[in-house]
Amino acid sequence: MSIDNVAPLPGRQQDILRRALSEKVVRIKDLAAEFGVHEMTVRRDLDALCEQGKLLRVHGGAQLLDKTSEELSQSMRAAQNVDAKERIARAALLLIQDGDTVALDASTTSLALARLLPARKVQVIACSLDAANVLSAAGVPFLMVGGNFHAPARSFVGAFFTDTISRLHPDLVFFSAKAYTFETGFTDPHLPEVGAKRALIASGSSVVALLDSSKVGRRALATIAGHADINTLITDADLPAELLSQLDEADIQVIVAP
């Protein structure tokens, strides 16, 4: 079952899946009240989702299957700020020269960049299944860095990953983060991802942060990278003047994607 299967669902069924993603178990009575429909209508929705292998019926409602949780989480993440991510990816492509070795983290912004790489003659280090699939389909040469599979991001983490990436030396590393402030740097709430991203960033000759503006001014649990770790920041909108001044003092190039 592909994450692409989530999109064509009727609107109410998508809403039910999103509700189940946060609550794990959804109740027929609650859903009927929320959507303003008869309980029989909700039962039909749940039956349809169960037939598609997304939910499992339980007494009085249904629960989300673990596999569906992973797929839906990734699908929703990929659908956020799509235009901004594509603009950032196009700006990032301009930094890449033929012959470069390029490393991509498991972010959806890096995935947008992966889709553009057939325009360059490059070798790619891929850290996610989704990037590997895109590169393979496009015929772009790539190296897959494995490790423990981290399902929510469809990425690889852990000691095997960090040891392997430490032995590689890409020309350019592209990464994203869940949040950013000048005080905390680039942060992420998922600790397995934090360790993997830190190792990836340390491996590169030049490091480029891909950060849509919705993440600026927010902070998450753990720091992926500080300002001494990166060379360039690409975003999709003008940053506050004070922050631009701070980044300039930190000798970080800022590119606003057109």
N, C-alpha and C positions, 0 to 999 in steps of 0.2 A: 504494500500500500504506500503510494507516494504522497508526499506532503501536498503535491499539486491537486490531490483529490479533495482537499478541504475547500478550495475556492468555489467549485460549481454548486455547492450545497445551497438549498433554499435559505433565505435570510434567517428564519427562525431557527432552523437546525444549526446554522453557524453560531447563532447566539447561545443555543443550548450547549454546544461544544465549548464555547468560551467560558460559560458559567461553570461547566464541569471541570475546566482546566484549573480554575481557582478553588473550587469547592470539592472536587473529586467525586462526590455523590450528589446528584440532583433529584429532587422529589417532584412527582407529578403535580401534586396540589400546589406547591410553590410556583412551579413554572406556569401553570394555568392562570394563577392570579397575576403573575408578573406580565404575561403576554396578553391577558384579557381574552383567553380562548377557553373552550370546553376541555375538560380533562381528557376526553376521548381524542381530541386533536393532538394533545401532547403525547398520549400513548402511541399514536400513529407515528409521530416524529421520532420517538424513542425506538420504536420497532424498526423504523427505516435505518436509523443510525446503528442499531445492533446488527441488522442484516449486512451492513457495510463493514462490520468489524471494528467500529469506532467506540462503541459503548457495550457494556454488559448489563443486562436487566437485573435488578435486585428488587426486593420487596418495596413497593411504593415508589420506585423510580429507576434510576440507572447510575452506573459508575463508569468513570473514564478508564479505559485500558491504558497500561503504562506506555505502550508503543504509540497510541494515539496522542498521549500527553506530549511525548517527545516531538512528534511530527507537527502537532498544532502549535506548540511553542515556537518551533523554528519557522513555521509558515507565517505566524503573526509577526515575528521579528523581521522577516524578510520584507513584509508588506509595509513597514514603517518608513516614512520619509524617502520613498523610492526616488523621486526626482532629485533630491539633494544628494543621495548616494551616487546616482549616475553622473551628476555634474562633477562631484568630487573625483570620481573614477576617471573621467575624461581629463581633468586637470592633472591627475597623477600620471596618466599615460605619457604626458609630455615630458616627464622627468626620466623616462626609460629610453635607453639607447639600444640599438641592435647589438647583440653580443653580451648584454648584461645578464647576470644571474639575479633573479627576483624572488624574494620570499614573501609569501602572503599568509597572514594569520587567518583565523577561522571566522572573521567577522563578515557580515553581509555586505559591508562596503568594499572589503577586499574581494569578495565574490563578484561584485559589479566590475571591479578592475579586471578580474580574471577573464570576464567575457570580452574584454577589449584587447587582450594580449595577442590574438592572431595578427594584429597590425604590427607587431614587432617580432624580430628573430631573437628570442630569448630562451633561457633555461629557467624553469620555475621550480621553487621549492614550495610544495603545497602542504598545508597543515590541517585540511578538512576534507571530508568526503565530497562535499558539494563542489569545492574548487577542483578536486581531482576529476570529477565527472565532467565539469565544464571544459577543462583543459583537454581531457581525453577526446571528447566529442569534436573539439576544434583542431585536433592534431598538434597541439602545442606541447613540446617536450617538457616533462616535469619529473621531479623526484618526490615521492611520497614519504613524509616523515611519520612513522607510526608511534605507537605507545598505547596507553590505556584509552579506550574510546569513551569520550565524554558526550553522551547522547544529546543533551539539550542544545549544544552548539555544533554537534556532528563533527567534533574535533578530536585531536589526540593530545593527551597530557601525560604527566607522570615522569618517573625517573628515566625510562627508556627514551622518551621524547627529548627531555632536556639534555641527556648525555649525547644523543645523536646530533641534535642541532648545534651543540657546542663544538662539534668537529667540522661543521660546515661554515662557509664564509661568503654569504651572498653579497653582491654589490649594493643591493637596495632591499630594505625590509619595509613592508607596508603593514600597519596595524591600526586597529581602532580600539575604542574603549567605551564603556557604558556612561562615563561621566568625566568631567574635567573642571578643575579650578586651578588657579595659579598656585594656591597654597598647597593643595594635595597632589597636583600633577594629574596624570591619567589614571583613572581608577576603575575597578570592576568588582562586582559583588561575589563572583564565583572563584573561590580560591584555587581550584585546579587550573582554571584558565589563567589566573594571575601568574602562577609559576611558569606555565608554558610560554606565555607572552614575554615574560621577563627574559627567559632564555633565548627566545627568538630575537628579541631586540638587541641583546648583547652580542649576537652573532654577526650583525650587519656592519658593513663599512659606512653606510648612510641609512638613517632611519627616518621614515616619513609617517607621521600620524594623520590618519584620515578621520575627521571628526565633524559630523554635521552639527550645526549650531544649536540644535535642541539639547545637546548634552553639555553645553558650556554653562558654568555656574552651578552645576550639580556635583555631588560627590557620592562615591560608593565605598564599599568596605575596605578595599586594599589597593595600594598603589602599584600600577604596572610599570610606569616609567616617570622619571622626573625630567626636568628641562635639560639637564646635562646629558640625558640619554638619547635625545632626538635632535635632528637637524632641520626638519621642515614640518610645518603644520598646514594641512589643506582643509579648508572649511567651505561652507556654502554661503555665508553671509558675513557682513562686516562685523568685526569684534569691537567691544567697547574700547575707547581710546586709551584708557588706563591699562587695560590688558595688553593692547598692542605695544604700548611703551615698555611694559614689563618683559614681553616676549622679545622685543628688540634688544633690550639690555641683556637678555639671556642668549643673544646671538642665534635666535631661531627665525628662520625664514617663514613668513606667513603668506600663503597663497589663498585668495578668495576665488573659488571656482565661478566662472561666468555662467 
